[in-house]
Structure formats: structure tokens, C-alpha cells
Amino acid sequence: MKLKQRVVLLAILLVIFIFTKVFLIDNLDTSAANREDQRAFHRMMASLHVELNPRLDHTLQSPWEIAAQWVVPREVYPEETPELGAVMHAMTTKKIIKADVGYKGTQLKALLILEGGQKVVFKPKRYARDYVVEGEPYAGYDRHNAEVAAFHLDRILGFRRAPLVVGRFVNLRTEIKPVATEQLLGTFMTVGNNTCFYGKCYYCRETEPACADGDIMEGSVTLWLPDVWPLQKHRHPWGRTYREGKLARWEYDESYCDAVKKTSPYDSGPRLLDIIDTAIFDYLIGNADRHHYESFQDDEGASMLILLDNAKSFGNPALDERSILAPLYQCCIIRVSTWNRLNYLKNGVLKSALKTAMSHDPISPVLSDPHLDALDQRLLSILATVKQCTDQFGPDVVLVEDRMTLSHL
């Protein structure tokens, strides 16, 4: 073989070697990330059932101090939380030392201060478990059990962006009224043999109170985020107009996502992918009411989108509001880690996991079977939507590697 031919052959072999090495390295990196996703999924499944008991490993700290230390810019609580049961036990048993009307909003709630100074938001039961909310996907009163279910779904999806929520029974006569402010106390009434209150909010009406069963009221309590983490409110780019006959731009403009991508904070950083995650979360729970969202203040788009106020969920198991998924099917991008987690949860795993996660709660059963069945059906719709995107644009474009480094200093 002539020297020139040998040089050409060696060059070809060198190019093949380089490309093969790059390909192998890429595959090793990808499979390593996928293996970590699988390990994280198995860790989550192993810790699904949380027993509510008062035992704390850190006896020098209160449950409130422990929960406050969990919060970082990208998580409300860490993946491994051996003290979670103790914190949730405290939320459902600690003495109420003050009760006031809820913070500003459209729906009835009360702000409670528990022993040790911890704020929680109490949302009362308004519907039976099998009640179906008809009408628009955002219709009806807040559902207290939806807050509980949404928190555990947040755990299962691996987002960890929802504040802690647990069910609680309170005696309105002995636990609330003696420590209630005059403003809240003025909204109490008796209807038949039941103690009721209607609170203060945009839609609160004396004619539409929430009523206990006698004096005992079922509800949910949501742990207030630490004051050292002030919140910033943002208008959701895929928010609804709530006006009949008036569409938001995203509802008629097929290139809307391209415009969003050019706007801060969606032009860089994790925020747009957080919006996609949240759309998936909201579609699963049937929440079409996220017109605004919160992040931590002055974050310049780096902190998470916090999954607050999930009570307009699980209203109608027969209604799959596809428009909730608009950020996903218009942008056609999704985190690889989210995509992997969704695939691990198919074939009935999601329903089973959520049922197990909620089984410990004081107000269990939290959801009716039709709502649990709807979750598995909606998951299939999400997976099909992503497949349509990958068929059109290719997996390299749609599946985005965006694993955020989390610090718990």
C-alpha cells in the first residue's frame, strides 16, 4: 500500500475513533443521568408512606425550625426527610394559639398560629369526596383535600416545590372561637346544629358559610413558608382572561411560545422549564386556575416556581382540560428528569403511589377512586403529547437536560 493511501486510511480510522469515543462518552453521560433518575425514583417509592408521629431525631430543634431549614431556592423540602412525619404530626396536633381571617384572596380560609409560633393556612371542607364540580374547570369552592393530594403528587413527581400540607380536624367551638380575632369571630354563625363561619375574602358571603359537623370541622393546613424567604408574584404567561368571549393570546397564537422565549425571565435560566413542569402537574390534578404564580423575591429567574394554592383541583374526574397543557404542546420542550419520572409512573404506578402516600393522612381517604383513575388516564395524554413533539422535532430538541444543583447549607 502506498504511503498516501496509508495516511488516508489512518486519517479515516482516527476520525472513526474520535466519533466513536465522543458517542460513547455522550451515551455514558446520558445513561448515568438516567440511572440516577431511576435511583431517585426508587428512593421516593421507598419513602412514600409517612407515619405521623412526634419523634424527632434533632431533639434540640422544634419541627418548625427543621422545616424552615429545608427551604432553598430550588426546593421547599429535600429528597430525604426523615423528620417529615414529625413536622406533619405537629401541623395536625399542635395547639392553636390564634385564629384570624385568611390572607388576601378569592376563597375562604383562616390563618392559624400554632404553638411555637408557626403560621398555617386552614382551608375548610366544602364538598363530599364524591361531589363533582360542574361547569368551567376553575368553578366551585376551594377543595381542602385537593391541597393534600397535590402536595403528595409533588413528592411523587420529584419536584418538591409545594409547601407541606396535611389534613386536620378542628373543634370550632373549643379550639378556634376562644382564640379568634374579632374580625374572624364576627363571621361565625350557627346553622341548625352546626357551627359555621364565612370569613373575609373576595367571594366570601354570609349566605355561603363553611359548616362543621356539629362543632368538628374537617380541613387542610398548609405550612407557611419562612418569612426570610419573601415571595414575588408573577402573572402566568399562559393565564386565562376569565372573561367570556375574550381569549388570551396563547389561545389563538400558534407561535406564542416563541414570543415568551424572548421575554425575561423565560429567555434564560430554569423558569420556562418550571412552567412546563407546572403545566404537567396542573393537568394531572385538573387545575386550570393558575393565573399567577410565586417565586422567591429578587431571584432574577433562578428560583423555582412555587406550587402554591392547588385547591381548585380534583373537581371533575371526567373533565380533562387539555388547554392546561398549552405550555408543553406549544413549546415542545420538557426536562429529561421529568420525562423519565413520568415514564416510571405509567401502567398504574401513579395511582398506586398517590394512594399509598395519602393513606397516613388524618382525613384519609383523601380522593375518591374516580379521581385516582383520572390521574393514570391524564398521564397517558401527557406522554402522548411529548411523543407528538419528539416525532415532529426530534428528541434532541424536545428533551432538555437541565438538572439543577441544590444546596442545603
BAZA-8051 format. One record per residue: x, z, y of N, C-alpha, C in turn. Coordinates in steps of 0.1 Angstrom, whole numbers, plus 5000, padded with zeros to 4 digits. Atoms other than C-alpha are relative to their C-alpha. Example, Ala and Ser with C-alpha at 12.3 -4.5 7.8 and 13.67 -1.06 7.14 Angstrom:
# residues 2
500950004988512350784955500950005012/499150004989513750714989499250085011/
This chain:
# residues 409
500950004988500050005000500950005012/499250014987501349905034499950135008/500049884991502250175059498850015009/501150004991499550065083498750044993/501149965007496950095056499950154996/499949865003498150435046499650095012/500349934988497950555082498550005002/501550014998494350425085499350094990/500749925010493350585052500250155003/499849854997494950925062499150045012/500849974989493150905095498550024996/501449995005489750845078499850134992/500149875007490451135054500050125009/499949894991491351355083498750025007/501350004994488151265101498950064991/501049955009486051335070500250154998/499749865002487851665065499550095012/500549934988487151775101498550025001/501449994999483551685100499450094989/500449915011483151855066500250145003/499749874996484752165079499050065011/501049964990482552175110498650024994/501349995006479452115089499950134992/500149885008480352395065500050135009/500049894991481152635094498650025006/501449994994477752555110499050054990/501049955010475952605077500350144997/499649865003477852925071499450095011/500549924989476853055106498450014999/501450015001473252945101499550094988/500549925012472853095066500350155002/499749864997474553415078498950065009/501149954991471953445106498750014992/501250005008469153365081500050124991/499949895009470453625057499850135007/500349884992470453885085498550025003/501549994998466853795093499350054988/500649955012465953845057500250154997/499749865002467654175055499250095010/500949934991465854285087498650014996/501450005005462554185072499850104989/500149915011463254385041500150155005/499949864994464254695062498650035006/501349984993460954655082499050034989/501049985010458854635050500250134993/499849885007460554935035499650125009/500349894991459755145066498549995006/501350024995456155025071499150125001/500949885000454355345062500750115007/499549904992454955605088499250134998/500749885002453955955078500150095013/500049924988452856165108500250144996/499749865002454556495106500950055012/499349954988456156725132501550024999/498649975002459656735117500949915008/499050084992462456625140501450034995/498649985003466056575130500850055011/499349954988467156635165499250125006/500849894996465756985170500250055014/499849964987467257025204499349915010/500750094991465156745218498550004997/501450015002461456705223499749864995/500450135004459656405208500049905012/500150094988459156275244501449965004/498650044996462956285251500549904990/499550105010463656095219499449865003/500650134998461155825226500549945013/499550064987462455785262501449944998/498750055003465955735249500049874992/500150125008464755455227500049875009/500350124992463855225256501349945006/499050084994466354955266499449875005/500750124994465854625285499449904990/500650105009465054425253499250074989/500849935010463354695232499350125005/500749874997460754975236500550114990/499649905010461955135203500949924991/499050075009464855045179499449974987/500450045013464654895145499850124991/500049895009465455215127499650135009/500649894992463255505140499650114990/500549895009463255805116499150105006/500849904993461656015143498649945004/501250064995458755775148498850084996/501149925004456355975127499850135008/500149874992457156295147499549975014/500550034987456656125180498549965000/501450045001453355975169499150124996/500749875003452256315154499850085013/500149924988452956475188498949935009/501050084992450856195205498650034996/501449985005447856275184499650154998/500349865002448156655183500350095011/499649914989449856795214498850035009/501049954991447656995237499949925013/500250084987446156805267499950105011/499949904989447056995299499449945013/500650064988445556745324499349874996/500750125002443056465324499549945013/500450064988442456215351499549864997/500450135002440955875357501249914997/498950095003443055585344500649935012/499350084989445455375364499149885003/500850124996444055065382499949904989/500350105010442454805361498549974999/501450045001439154655349499350084990/500749945011438454865319500150155000/500149855001437555235312501250054992/499049925007440455465303500250135008/499649884993441755805311501550024999/498649965001445255925319500150154997/499949865004446156235300501550045001/498749945001449156465303500050104989/499849915011450256625271501050115002/499049895000452156945265501449955000/498750054999455656885275500249905012/500050094988454656665305499949854997/500050145004454256335286498649945004/501250074997451756085300499649914989/500550105010449555885276498749945006/501350064995446655645283499050014988/501149985010443455725264499049895002/501050104999441155435256498950044990/501049955009437755545241499449894991/500750095009435855385212498849955007/501250064994433155145224499249934989/500750085010432354945192500350064986/499849975014431955005155501049904995/499050085005434654845133499549864997/500550135004432354565121499349925011/500750074988430954475156500849875004/499450124996431654115166499749975014/500250024986432154045202499849855002/500350144998430453715211500449955014/499750054987431053485240501449955002/498750044997434253405257501150084992/499049935008437453505239500550135007/499649884993438153765266498850095003/501249934997434553905266500050144994/500249875006433454265259500950115006/499249884996434854615264501449994993/498749985007438454705255499750064986/500149945014438854785218501250094998/498949905002440855105212500749974987/499350035013441555015176500949885001/499250114999442954685187501450045006/498749954995445754875206500850054989/499349945012446655055174500549894991/499750115009446654735153501149915007/499050094994448654535179501450075000/498749935001451354805180500749984987/499450015013451854785143500449854997/499650145001451854405144501349975007/498750014992454654425170501150044991/498949955009456654625145500349904989/499950095011455954375117500749875004/499450124995456954075138501450025004/498749974996460154255147500349985015/499850024985459554215185500450135006/499749864995459554595193499950005015/500250014985458154515228498750075004/501349944997454854715226500250155000/499949855000454655085236499350064988/500649945011453755325209498650045002/501549975000450055365201499650074987/500549945012448255595177498550045003/501449954998444555695172500050155002/500149854998443356035183498550035002/501449944997440056235182500250115010/500049894990439456455212498650065002/501349934997436756705220499950005015/500250014986435456615254499750135007/500549874994433856955260501150105001/499049895000436857185250501449955004/498650054997439956955255500149935013/499950094988439056725284499450075012/500749954988436556885307500750125007/499349884993438457215313501249965008/498750044993441557025325499849875008/500350124993439856725341500150015015/500050004985440356635378498549995004/501450014995437256645400499549854999/500450145000437256265401499649954986/500450045014437156225363498750084996/501149915004434756525358498749955006/501350054994432256365382499449894993/500650125007431756075358499550044986/500549965013430756295328498450025001/501449985001427156305316499650024986/500549985013425056385286498949904997/501050105004423156105268499550054986/500549945012420956255241500850134997/499249885003423156505223501549975001/498650044999426356315231500650025014/499249994988428956385258500649865003/499550134996429856075278500750005013/499450024987431955955307500249855003/499950144996432255635327501249975008/498750014994435455695346500049925013/499850084988436755475375500849884997/499350125002437655115372499249895006/500750124993436654765384498749984993/501350035007433954725357499450134995/500649885004433155095352498750025007/501349984995429455165356499450124994/500749885005427355475353499049974989/500950045011424955275332500749964987/499350045012427655185307501150104997/499049905003429455505298500549994985/499549995014431555565267499650144995/500649885005429955825245500750054987/499449945012431356065219498950024990/501049975010429656155187499950155001/500149864995428456485200501050035010/498949984990431556615217501349934996/498850055005434056445195500149845003/499850144997435356105208501249954993/498950075006437555865189500649915010/499350094990440155675209501449974995/498650025002443655555211500850065011/499149964990446655695230501249925000/498850094999449455475243501050085008/498949934994452755635252500449935013/499550054987453655595289501549975000/498650035000456955425294500750095010/499349904991459655645311500049955014/500050044986459555645349501349945005/498750054996463255555350500049854998/500250145003462055205338498849955008/501250054993459755085366499749864996/500550135005457654785358499849905012/500350104991457354455376499049914994/501150095005454154245373500249865004/499850144998454253875369498749924996/501150085004451553615368500449914988/499750085012451453445334499949855003/500150144997452253075337498949934993/501150065008449653005311498750085002/501149924997447053235327498749925002/501350074998443353135329499550035014/500649994986441353085361498850105000/501249925001438353285348498949965009/501150064992436153055369499449884993/500650115007433652835353500149875007/499850144995434352465358501349985007/498750024994437852525372501150034990/498949995010440752455349501350045006/498649974996444252595352500849874997/499250125002446952325354500449974986/499650025014448152385319498949954991/501150045008444752305306499749855001/500250144999444851945317501349925002/498750074998448551855324500950014988/499350005013450351755292501550035003/498649974997453751785310500250135007/500049884993453052125323501350094997/498849925004455852295303501349955007/498850054993458452065319500150065014/500049944987457352205353500450154999/499749865002457552565340501550024998/498549995003461152505327500949985013/499250024988462252415362499850125010/500449894991460852745377500650134995/499449875004462653085377498850094997/498949975009462753295355500049924987/500250085013461853025329501149894999/499050105000464752795338501350044993/498849955007467353015321499650144994/500349865006467553335300498949994990/500949995011465153455274498550005003/501449984997461853465293499149904994/500950105005460353135282499850024985/500249985014461053215246499250134997/500949895000459453555252498649965001/501350054998456453375264499449934987/500450075013456353165232499750114989/500349895009456653485211498750075003/501349934996453853645231498849924997/501150095003451653345226499650014985/500249985015452153375188499350134997/500549875001451453745190498550015004/501350004995448353695211499049924992/500950095008446953415189499750084987/500349935012447253635158499050115002/500949894998445353925174498749955008/501250054993442853695193500050045014/500049954986443953805228500249885009/499950114990443153535254499950055014/500149944987443353775283501350045007/498749964994447053795292500249915012/499950084987446653665328501250045008/498749964994449653875339500850074989/499149925010452554045321501050085008/499049924993455154305329501349994993/498649985005458854325326500650125008/499449904992461254585338500549945014/499750054986461954565376501449965002/498750054996464754375391500949964988/499350045012465754225358500649865000/499550144998466453875370499749924987/500450085012464653745339500650044987/499249965012466853925314499250104991/500649915008464554195302498849944992/501150055008461754155277498749995007/501450004996458154065283499450114992/500549885007456554395275498549984996/501350035006453454375253499050125003/501049894996451054605273498649954999/501550034999447254615273499649894990/500450095011446354455240498650024995/501349955005442854595238498949895000/501050115001441054265244500349914988/499650075012441954165208499050044989/500849975012440254165174498550015003/501550004997436854085189499249924991/500850085008435653805168501049934989/499150065011437453725134499749864997/500450145003435653395132500549905011/499650084989437053265165501549995001/498550024999440553115165500149915013/499950064987441153035202501449935001/498750075001443852765199500749995013/499350024987444452745236501050125003/499149894999446253085233501449954997/498750055004449052885216500649895009/499650114991449452645245501550005003/498650004997452952765254500849954988/499350045012454052695218499949844998/500150145003452552345213500349915012/499650084989453252235249501549995002/498549994998456952345250500749964987/499450035013457552295212501450064998/498849935004460252555210499650144995/500349875005460452875191501450064995/498749935005463253135182500149984985/499850015015464753085148499650134993/500449875006464353455141498550024999/501550005000460653435150499549914989/500450105010460253125128500350064986/499749945013461953305099499150114996/500949895003459853615102498649954997/501350055003456653415103499949944986/499950065013457653235071500050114989/500049895009458353565054498750074998/501349935000454853685062498949924995/501150095005452853395048499650054985/500549975014450953405014499550144999/500749875001449053715022500950125004/499149894997452153925031499650075014/500349944987451053975068498850104999/501249915002447554115059500450134993/499649895008449054345033500950105008/499149924992451854465056499350085011/500749934989449554545085499150114995/500949905006447054725063500850124996/499149885004449954945049500550075013/499549944988451355005084499050095007/501049934993448055125097499350114992/500749915009447055335067500150155004/499749864996448555655081499250055012/500649964987446655645114498850094999/501249915001444155925121498649935001/501350074999441455665129499949894989/500050105011442155455097498650014993/499550144999440655215086499949955015/499950054986441755055119499349875002/500750134999440454705113499149984988/500850055011437754555092500749894992/499450105009438654325063499949865006/500050144994437454005082501149985010/498950014990439954075110501449994993/498850015008442754125084500249864994/500050145005441753795067500449905010/499850104989441753615100501549995004/498650004997445453715106500749904991/499350095009446553525075499749855003/500450144996444553215085500649955013/499450044987445853215120501549984999/498650035003449453245107500249864995/499950135005448952925088499949905011/500150094989447852755120501250005009/498849994992450952875138501149924993/498950075008453252745110499749855001/500350154999451352405111500449945013/499650044987451852385148501549985002/498650024999455552435146500549884992/499650125008455752175118499749875007/500350124992454051925141501149975010/498950014990456651995167501349954994/498850055006459551955143499949864995/500250145004458051635129500249905012/499950094988457951495164501350005007/498749994992461151625180501250044991/498949965009463251745150500350155001/499849855000464152105140501150045010/498949974991467352095161499650035014/500649984986465252075193499150125000/501149905000462352305183500550144997/499649875005464152585165501350045009/499049954990466252775192500750134995/499349885004468953015182500250095013/500049914988468553305207499950144996/500049865004469553635192500650095011/499649924988469753895220500750124995/499249875002472354175219499350115006/500849884996470554505220501050125001/499249894998472254815234499250135001/500749874999471155175229501050115004/499049914995473755355249499350135006/
